[in-house]
Amino acid sequence: MLPEGCDISGKWQYREDEITAFRPSEEVLLTTNIKRRNTFLQQATTHAFPLQSALALGIATPQQQEMLMLLQHYGQHLMEMDLTQENPDWPLWPQETA
């Protein structure tokens, strides 16, 4: 008999004649979350670089300055996260205010 909710999502495992929910090891979980966090950080860095350049050159608009600040806060939130959790509450990508 299959457990309730069992599907082909990859969140189940067959072990010792039993189907159970898959639980990654702490090491796999941490490694996966670090890779995901680093991807998010790289995206933020890619978006922030031209804004930082504009600020350094003295040509950044107020909207660019605001977006740079939001990206910096986003990066800081990423760095402060507990990456040992199975489903971390990832911060949302920053949105400019109108």
C-alpha atoms as a printed R data frame, in Angstrom:
   type eleno elety resid chain resno      x      y       z
1  ATOM     1    CA   MET     A     1  0.000  0.000   0.000
2  ATOM     2    CA   LEU     A     2  1.290  3.493  -0.863
3  ATOM     3    CA   PRO     A     3  1.370  6.198   1.797
4  ATOM     4    CA   GLU     A     4 -1.111  9.040   1.436
5  ATOM     5    CA   GLY     A     5  0.249 11.782  -0.804
6  ATOM     6    CA   CYS     A     6  2.855  9.517  -2.410
7  ATOM     7    CA   ASP     A     7  3.660 10.671  -5.945
8  ATOM     8    CA   ILE     A     8  6.510 10.810  -8.459
9  ATOM     9    CA   SER     A     9  7.871 14.159  -7.227
10 ATOM    10    CA   GLY     A    10 11.097 12.628  -5.932
11 ATOM    11    CA   LYS     A    11 10.136 13.340  -2.325
12 ATOM    12    CA   TRP     A    12  9.693  9.623  -1.562
13 ATOM    13    CA   GLN     A    13 12.103  6.718  -1.185
14 ATOM    14    CA   TYR     A    14 11.836  2.953  -1.116
15 ATOM    15    CA   ARG     A    15 14.019  1.522   1.621
16 ATOM    16    CA   GLU     A    16 13.854 -1.767   3.504
17 ATOM    17    CA   ASP     A    17 10.569 -2.819   1.845
18 ATOM    18    CA   GLU     A    18  8.917  0.448   2.836
19 ATOM    19    CA   ILE     A    19  8.042  3.707   1.068
20 ATOM    20    CA   THR     A    20  8.812  6.739   3.211
21 ATOM    21    CA   ALA     A    21  9.213 10.464   2.724
22 ATOM    22    CA   PHE     A    22 12.721 11.323   1.525
23 ATOM    23    CA   ARG     A    23 14.821 13.275   4.036
24 ATOM    24    CA   PRO     A    24 18.153 14.584   2.764
25 ATOM    25    CA   SER     A    25 21.141 14.334   5.081
26 ATOM    26    CA   GLU     A    26 22.213 17.486   6.922
27 ATOM    27    CA   GLU     A    27 25.282 17.714   4.696
28 ATOM    28    CA   VAL     A    28 23.271 17.452   1.468
29 ATOM    29    CA   LEU     A    29 20.730 19.944   2.784
30 ATOM    30    CA   LEU     A    30 23.391 22.489   3.724
31 ATOM    31    CA   THR     A    31 25.280 22.071   0.448
32 ATOM    32    CA   THR     A    32 22.079 22.468  -1.585
33 ATOM    33    CA   ASN     A    33 21.035 25.590   0.324
34 ATOM    34    CA   ILE     A    34 24.500 27.152   0.040
35 ATOM    35    CA   LYS     A    35 24.465 26.622  -3.734
36 ATOM    36    CA   ARG     A    36 21.002 28.157  -4.012
37 ATOM    37    CA   ARG     A    37 21.978 31.098  -1.793
38 ATOM    38    CA   ASN     A    38 25.108 31.692  -3.864
39 ATOM    39    CA   THR     A    39 23.035 31.713  -7.058
40 ATOM    40    CA   PHE     A    40 20.758 34.367  -5.560
41 ATOM    41    CA   LEU     A    41 23.793 36.385  -4.411
42 ATOM    42    CA   GLN     A    42 25.335 36.213  -7.878
43 ATOM    43    CA   GLN     A    43 22.106 37.481  -9.441
44 ATOM    44    CA   ALA     A    44 21.975 40.371  -6.968
45 ATOM    45    CA   THR     A    45 25.630 41.213  -7.632
46 ATOM    46    CA   THR     A    46 25.055 41.207 -11.389
47 ATOM    47    CA   HIS     A    47 22.151 43.629 -11.005
48 ATOM    48    CA   ALA     A    48 23.923 45.807  -8.437
49 ATOM    49    CA   PHE     A    49 27.194 46.340 -10.323
50 ATOM    50    CA   PRO     A    50 25.902 48.871 -12.894
51 ATOM    51    CA   LEU     A    51 24.035 50.685 -10.124
52 ATOM    52    CA   GLN     A    52 27.194 50.873  -8.008
53 ATOM    53    CA   SER     A    53 29.086 52.191 -11.024
54 ATOM    54    CA   ALA     A    54 26.492 54.893 -11.624
55 ATOM    55    CA   LEU     A    55 26.626 55.862  -7.946
56 ATOM    56    CA   ALA     A    56 30.441 56.026  -7.965
57 ATOM    57    CA   LEU     A    57 30.351 58.206 -11.085
58 ATOM    58    CA   GLY     A    58 27.799 60.534  -9.519
59 ATOM    59    CA   ILE     A    59 25.162 59.850 -12.187
60 ATOM    60    CA   ALA     A    60 22.813 57.473 -10.327
61 ATOM    61    CA   THR     A    61 19.182 58.510 -10.329
62 ATOM    62    CA   PRO     A    62 17.203 58.362  -7.073
63 ATOM    63    CA   GLN     A    63 15.495 55.213  -8.390
64 ATOM    64    CA   GLN     A    64 18.865 53.577  -9.077
65 ATOM    65    CA   GLN     A    65 20.111 54.519  -5.621
66 ATOM    66    CA   GLU     A    66 16.993 53.024  -4.048
67 ATOM    67    CA   MET     A    67 17.308 49.803  -6.048
68 ATOM    68    CA   LEU     A    68 20.966 49.482  -5.051
69 ATOM    69    CA   MET     A    69 20.029 49.841  -1.390
70 ATOM    70    CA   LEU     A    70 17.284 47.216  -1.782
71 ATOM    71    CA   LEU     A    71 19.717 44.809  -3.464
72 ATOM    72    CA   GLN     A    72 22.229 45.327  -0.670
73 ATOM    73    CA   HIS     A    73 19.564 44.564   1.958
74 ATOM    74    CA   TYR     A    74 18.520 41.495  -0.045
75 ATOM    75    CA   GLY     A    75 22.123 40.247  -0.103
76 ATOM    76    CA   GLN     A    76 22.494 40.847   3.622
77 ATOM    77    CA   HIS     A    77 19.300 38.887   4.337
78 ATOM    78    CA   LEU     A    78 20.656 36.018   2.240
79 ATOM    79    CA   MET     A    79 23.914 36.011   4.199
80 ATOM    80    CA   GLU     A    80 22.098 35.952   7.568
81 ATOM    81    CA   MET     A    81 19.852 32.988   6.739
82 ATOM    82    CA   ASP     A    82 19.923 29.669   8.576
83 ATOM    83    CA   LEU     A    83 20.838 27.318   5.726
84 ATOM    84    CA   THR     A    84 20.443 24.182   7.838
85 ATOM    85    CA   GLN     A    85 16.650 24.281   7.478
86 ATOM    86    CA   GLU     A    86 14.961 21.945   5.010
87 ATOM    87    CA   ASN     A    87 12.836 24.705   3.470
88 ATOM    88    CA   PRO     A    88 14.396 28.089   4.265
89 ATOM    89    CA   ASP     A    89 12.200 31.145   3.963
90 ATOM    90    CA   TRP     A    90 14.128 32.747   1.086
91 ATOM    91    CA   PRO     A    91 13.800 36.537   0.871
92 ATOM    92    CA   LEU     A    92 11.866 37.898  -2.071
93 ATOM    93    CA   TRP     A    93 13.655 39.665  -4.904
94 ATOM    94    CA   PRO     A    94 13.572 43.414  -4.221
95 ATOM    95    CA   GLN     A    95 10.967 45.485  -6.032
96 ATOM    96    CA   GLU     A    96 11.327 49.157  -6.750
97 ATOM    97    CA   THR     A    97  8.746 51.381  -5.134
98 ATOM    98    CA   ALA     A    98  7.000 53.794  -7.440
